[in-house]
Amino acid sequence: MKILLVDDEKSLVKGLKSSLEFHGYSVDTAYSGSQALSKFNDMAYDLIILDLMLPQIDGMSLCRMFRERSDVPIIMLTARHDHLDKIAGLDSGADDYMTKPFNTMELIARIRAIQRRMQKAMKPSESIIEGPLELSGDLQRIIIHGREIPLTAKEFQLLKVLMSNPGRIFSREMLFEMIWGEDGFDTRTIDVHIRNIREKIEEDPSSPVYLITKWGSGYYFKKGDETHV
C-alpha cells in the first residue's frame, strides 16, 4: 500500500514515516500543499494522510483538489479539537480524521480498516437497483439515469447500507458503528456524509426523495413510491 504523508511538522513526518514503513507501507512525504499536489499528479497513491494546516495550499483546499480527481481514501489530521474543523474536513472530501496528538497505532489500525474495505470492494458484488438509481458494487459509484457519479469509500458504504435495507430507519449511532467500526460518539459525521450523498443523488437536496430523515430517529432509504410513517 503506497501512502502520501503530507504535514509540515518534519519531526512528526520523520517518526510517522518510520512507523508506517516498519509496518510494511511504502511512504512518500510532502511538507507543503504545492509539493503534495505535485507528487499526487505524478504518482498513484492508495491512501493520503493530510494535515489541515499547511503552507502554500491549505489541507482543506488540497483535499478538494484531490477529491475532484480521485476517490483515494484521505485521512485528515487536525491540531484542533473544534468539531467545525472536523465537519469542514469531511465536507471537503476526507474519509476520516484524527486529532493531534494521536496514537500512531490507532492511525495504523484505521489504515488497516481502510485496506480491508478496499479489498472487499475489489471483489465483484451485486449491484443494487432502485428506480433510476443503481449502486454499482464493483465500481464504487452510483449510476443515475445512466450517468455515473463517483462516491468516496465512506459514502459508498453508507449508501449501500441504506439501499440494502429500504424503509428501515438507522440511527446515526448505528450507522457510525457500522461504517467506522467504532462507538457512535460523533454522529454529526453521519449528517455530513448524508448531506454530501444527497448533493450527488438528489435532484433537490433540500427536498430529498431517496435519503429521508426521520426526525429524532435517524435516516432511511425510501423505496419507490413507498411512504414511511
C-alpha positions in Angstrom: 0.0 0.0 0.0 1.5 3.3 -1.1 0.8 6.3 1.2 1.3 10.0 0.7 2.0 11.7 4.1 1.5 15.4 4.0 2.5 17.5 7.0 4.8 20.5 7.7 5.9 19.2 11.0 9.2 17.5 10.0 9.7 15.7 13.3 6.2 14.2 13.1 6.7 13.2 9.5 10.0 11.5 10.2 8.6 9.5 13.1 5.4 8.6 11.4 7.1 7.6 8.1 9.4 5.3 10.1 6.5 3.6 11.9 4.4 3.2 8.8 7.4 1.7 6.9 8.1 -0.6 9.8 4.5 -2.0 9.4 5.1 -2.6 5.7 3.8 0.5 4.0 5.5 2.5 1.3 5.5 6.2 2.2 6.1 9.4 0.2 6.3 12.6 2.1 5.4 16.2 1.4 5.8 19.3 3.6 3.6 21.8 1.8 0.4 21.8 -0.2 2.1 22.6 -3.5 4.7 19.8 -3.0 1.9 17.3 -2.2 -0.1 18.3 -5.3 2.9 17.9 -7.5 3.6 14.4 -6.1 -0.1 13.5 -6.4 -0.1 14.5 -10.0 3.0 12.3 -10.7 2.1 9.2 -8.7 -0.9 7.0 -7.9 -1.4 6.5 -4.1 -3.6 4.1 -2.2 -4.1 6.4 0.7 -3.3 10.0 1.7 -2.7 11.3 5.3 -3.2 15.0 5.1 -2.6 17.8 7.7 -5.2 20.5 7.8 -2.7 23.4 8.4 -0.2 23.5 5.5 1.8 26.3 3.8 1.1 27.4 0.3 -2.1 25.4 -0.1 -4.1 24.5 3.0 -5.2 21.0 3.7 -8.9 21.7 3.1 -8.3 23.2 -0.4 -5.9 20.4 -1.2 -8.4 17.7 -0.1 -11.0 19.2 -2.5 -8.4 19.1 -5.4 -7.6 15.5 -4.7 -11.3 14.6 -4.5 -12.0 16.2 -7.8 -9.5 13.8 -9.5 -9.6 10.7 -7.4 -11.5 8.6 -4.9 -8.3 7.7 -3.0 -9.1 7.4 0.8 -8.0 10.5 2.7 -7.4 10.7 6.5 -7.3 14.3 7.7 -5.1 15.4 10.6 -6.1 18.4 12.7 -4.4 20.0 15.7 -7.6 21.5 16.9 -10.5 19.7 18.7 -13.1 22.0 17.1 -15.9 19.9 15.7 -16.3 22.5 12.9 -12.8 21.7 11.7 -13.8 18.0 11.5 -17.0 18.7 9.7 -15.3 21.0 7.3 -12.7 18.3 6.6 -15.4 15.8 5.9 -17.2 18.3 3.7 -14.1 18.8 1.6 -14.0 15.1 0.9 -12.0 13.4 3.7 -13.0 9.9 4.6 -11.8 10.1 8.2 -10.0 12.4 10.6 -7.7 12.2 13.6 -6.9 15.0 16.2 -3.3 15.7 17.2 -1.7 14.4 19.2 -2.8 10.9 18.2 -1.7 7.4 18.9 0.3 6.0 16.0 -1.1 2.5 16.5 -4.6 3.9 16.3 -3.8 5.5 12.9 -2.3 2.2 11.7 -5.5 0.4 12.8 -7.6 2.9 10.8 -5.3 2.4 7.8 -5.8 -1.4 8.1 -9.5 -1.0 8.3 -9.5 1.1 5.1 -7.3 -1.7 3.5 -9.9 -4.3 4.4 -12.7 -2.2 3.0 -10.7 -1.7 -0.2 -10.0 -5.4 -0.6 -13.7 -6.2 0.0 -14.7 -3.5 -2.5 -12.4 -5.1 -5.1 -14.4 -8.3 -5.0 -17.3 -8.4 -7.5 -20.6 -7.8 -5.8 -24.2 -7.5 -7.0 -25.5 -4.1 -7.9 -28.5 -2.6 -6.0 -31.1 -1.1 -8.3 -33.9 1.1 -7.0 -35.8 3.1 -9.7 -33.3 5.3 -11.6 -30.6 4.6 -9.1 -28.0 1.8 -9.5 -25.4 1.3 -6.8 -22.6 -0.5 -8.6 -21.0 -2.9 -6.2 -17.8 -3.4 -8.1 -17.2 0.2 -9.3 -18.0 2.0 -6.0 -20.2 4.6 -7.7 -23.8 5.4 -8.2 -25.4 5.4 -11.6 -28.4 7.8 -12.1 -30.3 7.7 -15.4 -27.2 6.1 -16.9 -24.9 8.8 -15.6 -22.0 7.6 -13.4 -21.2 9.5 -10.2 -18.2 8.5 -8.1 -18.6 8.1 -4.4 -16.0 8.2 -1.6 -15.4 4.9 0.3 -17.5 6.1 3.2 -20.3 7.5 1.0 -20.5 4.2 -0.8 -20.6 2.1 2.4 -23.3 4.4 3.9 -25.5 4.4 0.8 -25.1 0.6 0.4 -26.3 0.0 4.0 -29.4 2.2 3.4 -30.2 1.0 -0.1 -29.8 -2.6 1.0 -32.5 -2.0 3.7 -35.1 0.2 2.1 -37.6 1.6 4.6 -35.5 0.6 7.6 -34.6 3.5 9.9 -31.0 3.6 11.1 -29.9 5.8 13.9 -26.8 7.9 13.5 -25.1 6.0 16.2 -25.8 2.7 14.5 -24.6 3.9 11.1 -21.4 5.3 12.7 -20.7 2.0 14.4 -21.4 0.0 11.2 -19.3 2.2 8.9 -16.5 3.4 11.1 -16.4 0.3 13.4 -16.3 2.5 16.5 -18.8 3.7 19.1 -21.1 6.3 17.6 -19.8 9.2 19.6 -19.6 11.8 16.7 -22.9 11.5 15.0 -22.5 14.8 13.1 -20.1 12.9 10.9 -23.1 10.9 9.5 -25.1 14.1 8.9 -22.2 15.5 6.8 -21.9 12.3 4.7 -25.7 12.1 4.2 -25.6 15.7 3.0 -22.8 15.0 0.6 -24.6 12.0 -0.8 -27.8 14.0 -1.3 -25.8 16.5 -3.3 -24.8 13.7 -5.6 -28.1 11.7 -6.0 -31.0 14.1 -5.2 -32.4 16.4 -7.8 -33.2 18.9 -5.0 -31.0 18.1 -2.0 -33.1 20.4 0.2 -36.2 18.2 -0.5 -34.8 14.7 -0.8 -36.8 11.8 -2.2 -34.4 9.0 -1.6 -32.4 9.6 1.6 -35.1 10.6 4.2 -34.6 12.0 7.7 -36.8 10.5 10.4 -36.6 13.3 12.9 -35.4 12.1 16.3 -34.6 8.6 14.9 -32.2 8.7 12.0 -32.2 8.1 8.3 -33.7 5.6 5.8 -33.8 5.0 2.1 -37.2 5.5 0.5 -38.1 2.7 -2.0 -40.2 3.7 -5.0 -43.5 5.3 -4.0 -43.3 3.8 -0.5 -44.3 6.2 2.3 -42.7 5.7 5.6 -44.6 6.8 8.7 
